[in-house]
Amino acid sequence: MAFTRATGKHRRPSRVHRTTARAAGVAALATTGVVGTLAAPALAAEPEVAQSGLTPVVTIGDSIADEIDAQALAQKQAAADAAAREAAREAARERAAEAAKEAREAKERAAREAERKRLNTFVAPITASYVSTAYQAGSSLWSSGSHTGIDFHASSGTTVHAVGVGTVVETGWGGAYGNQVVIKMHDGTYTQYGHLSSIGVSVGQSVEPGQQIGLSGATGNVTGPHLHFEARTSPEYGSDMDPVAYLRSHGVNV
């Protein structure tokens, strides 16, 4: 016996068409708890699907569908907010790391500048003094026939300073130089301080510009108290260079 399904304008309206579009969303939301406890009672209140032989479709009321939509939208918004907060935290971490890097680099630059300044600072070996005997002045007083350094006017007991950063390589009696100190400077040159009445440093000791290394005197081959100062290319006698030019090249006015 054959029958014909109603079609066109004679077909009876059904709620299944409205709710079918939401069916997949309802099933997915139910697995994440969006529908939760409200889905079961709501669905139970719906009339049973007719046994038509077609695939059954869950139908829900308008108010429940709207609420599900609202909850889905809220979940989406919450996820977006969480992502935004995490992005903000990551940006804050990056800014903090960058600030720390800049502070560290600034500290390193300051340290390098301070070290550069320290290494390039030179002072006169005697404060508020003057050169009483010039470099290469001729006299029978010196075995070489000329002065290998310069003499600074100073009474006995006057503080003698290291002229710059260096390491003490010789101390003690130096023959005609009397009590002496020889320092290897940071640039590889050497400075010598002679005729001292006392020595205040030892071999291997590091010295800073202006540090006291001894006291002036009249030991060795002298006619009176003063400081004999030499600039050398090596620690040995005979490697002398102009001490005035040496000090002036390092910013010391003598």
C-alpha positions in Angstrom: 0.0 0.0 0.0 1.6 3.3 -1.0 1.4 6.7 0.7 2.6 10.2 -0.1 4.5 12.5 2.3 3.0 16.0 2.6 5.1 18.6 0.9 5.0 22.3 0.0 2.5 24.6 1.7 0.5 21.6 2.9 3.3 20.3 5.0 2.8 20.8 8.8 5.5 23.1 10.4 7.9 21.3 12.8 10.2 22.5 15.6 12.7 19.9 14.4 14.0 22.3 11.7 14.7 25.1 14.2 16.5 22.8 16.6 18.4 20.6 14.2 20.9 23.5 13.5 21.8 23.5 17.2 21.9 19.8 17.7 25.7 19.4 17.0 26.5 22.4 19.2 24.4 21.0 22.1 26.2 17.7 21.9 29.6 19.4 22.0 28.7 21.8 24.8 27.3 18.9 26.8 30.7 17.3 26.9 32.3 20.5 28.4 29.6 21.0 31.0 28.0 24.1 29.4 24.6 22.4 29.2 25.3 20.7 32.6 22.4 20.0 34.8 20.0 22.2 32.9 20.1 20.1 29.7 18.7 16.9 31.2 15.5 18.4 32.7 15.0 20.6 29.8 15.3 17.8 27.3 13.2 15.5 29.4 10.3 18.1 29.1 10.3 17.9 25.4 7.9 15.5 23.6 9.4 12.3 22.3 10.5 12.2 18.8 8.1 10.5 16.5 9.1 7.0 15.4 9.3 7.9 11.8 12.3 5.8 10.8 14.4 9.0 10.4 17.5 9.7 12.5 16.2 11.2 15.8 17.0 14.8 16.4 17.2 16.3 19.9 14.8 19.3 20.3 15.1 22.0 22.9 13.0 25.0 23.9 13.8 28.5 22.8 14.9 29.7 26.3 17.2 26.8 26.8 18.8 27.3 23.4 19.3 31.0 24.1 20.9 30.2 27.4 23.3 27.6 25.8 24.2 30.3 23.2 24.9 32.8 26.0 27.1 30.3 27.9 29.0 29.4 24.7 29.6 33.1 24.1 30.7 33.5 27.7 33.2 30.7 27.4 34.6 32.1 24.2 34.9 35.5 25.9 36.6 34.0 28.9 39.1 32.2 26.7 39.8 35.4 24.9 40.2 37.3 28.2 42.6 34.6 29.5 44.7 34.8 26.3 44.8 38.6 26.6 46.0 38.3 30.3 48.7 35.8 29.4 49.8 38.1 26.5 50.0 41.0 28.9 52.0 38.9 31.4 54.4 37.8 28.7 54.8 41.4 27.5 55.5 42.5 31.1 58.1 39.7 31.5 59.8 40.8 28.2 59.8 44.5 29.4 61.3 43.4 32.8 64.0 41.3 31.0 64.8 44.2 28.7 65.0 46.7 31.6 67.3 44.3 33.5 69.5 43.9 30.4 69.8 47.6 29.9 70.6 48.1 33.6 73.3 45.4 33.4 74.8 46.9 30.3 74.8 50.4 31.8 76.6 49.1 34.9 79.1 47.3 32.7 79.7 50.5 30.7 80.2 52.5 33.9 82.7 49.9 35.2 84.6 50.0 32.0 84.7 53.8 32.0 85.8 53.8 35.7 88.6 51.4 34.9 89.7 53.3 31.8 89.8 56.5 33.9 91.8 54.7 36.6 94.3 53.4 34.2 94.8 56.7 32.5 95.1 58.8 35.6 98.6 60.0 36.3 99.9 62.4 39.0 103.2 64.1 39.9 105.5 62.0 42.2 105.8 64.9 44.6 102.9 67.2 45.3 103.4 71.0 44.8 107.0 70.7 43.8 109.1 71.6 40.8 111.9 70.2 38.7 115.2 71.3 40.2 117.5 69.5 37.7 116.5 68.8 34.1 116.7 65.7 32.1 120.1 65.1 30.3 121.7 68.0 32.2 125.6 67.6 32.0 127.7 67.1 35.0 130.6 65.1 36.4 128.3 64.0 39.2 126.8 61.3 36.9 128.8 58.4 35.6 127.1 58.6 32.2 128.0 62.3 32.0 124.4 63.4 31.8 121.3 63.3 34.0 119.2 60.2 33.2 116.1 61.5 35.0 114.8 64.7 36.6 115.1 65.8 40.2 112.1 67.1 42.1 112.8 69.6 44.9 111.8 67.9 48.2 113.0 68.0 51.8 113.7 64.7 53.6 110.6 62.9 54.7 108.3 64.3 51.9 105.7 61.8 50.6 106.6 60.2 47.3 103.7 58.9 45.2 103.3 56.3 42.4 102.6 58.3 39.3 100.0 55.8 38.0 98.7 52.3 38.1 101.4 49.6 38.1 103.2 46.8 39.9 106.4 47.2 42.0 109.2 45.2 40.4 112.2 46.4 42.4 112.8 47.9 45.9 115.9 48.4 48.0 119.4 49.7 47.6 120.3 50.8 44.0 123.9 51.9 44.4 124.2 55.6 43.3 120.4 55.8 43.4 120.4 55.0 47.1 117.1 53.5 48.3 114.9 53.1 45.2 111.5 51.8 43.9 110.9 50.7 40.4 107.4 50.2 39.1 106.2 48.6 35.9 103.3 50.7 34.7 100.1 49.3 33.2 101.2 50.4 29.7 104.5 48.4 29.9 106.8 51.4 30.7 108.7 51.7 34.0 109.2 54.5 36.5 112.0 54.8 39.0 112.1 56.8 42.3 115.5 57.2 43.9 117.3 58.6 47.0 114.5 57.6 49.3 114.8 57.9 53.0 112.3 55.0 53.5 110.4 52.5 51.3 106.8 51.8 51.9 106.0 49.1 49.3 107.3 45.6 48.4 108.0 43.7 45.1 104.8 42.3 43.6 102.6 44.9 45.2 100.0 46.7 43.0 99.9 50.5 43.3 97.4 53.2 42.4 97.9 56.8 41.2 98.9 59.0 44.1 99.6 56.0 46.4 102.4 56.6 48.9 105.4 54.4 48.0 108.0 56.0 50.3 109.6 59.2 51.6 112.1 61.4 49.9 115.7 61.6 51.3 119.4 61.9 50.5 120.6 58.3 50.2 123.1 57.3 47.5 125.1 59.7 45.4 123.6 63.1 46.2 124.5 66.6 47.3 121.2 67.1 49.2 117.7 65.7 49.7 115.5 65.5 46.7 113.6 62.9 44.6 115.2 61.5 41.5 112.5 60.3 39.0 113.1 58.4 35.8 110.8 57.0 33.0 112.2 54.0 31.3 111.4 51.5 28.6 112.7 48.6 30.7 113.6 48.3 34.4 117.3 48.5 33.6 119.6 51.5 33.8 120.3 53.1 30.3 116.7 52.7 29.0 115.7 56.1 30.1 113.4 58.5 28.2 112.4 62.1 28.9 110.4 62.1 32.2 108.9 65.5 31.6 107.5 64.5 28.2 106.4 61.2 29.7 104.4 62.9 32.5 103.0 65.5 30.2 101.8 62.9 27.7 99.7 61.5 30.6 98.3 64.9 31.6 100.7 65.8 34.4 101.8 69.5 34.3 105.4 69.7 35.3 
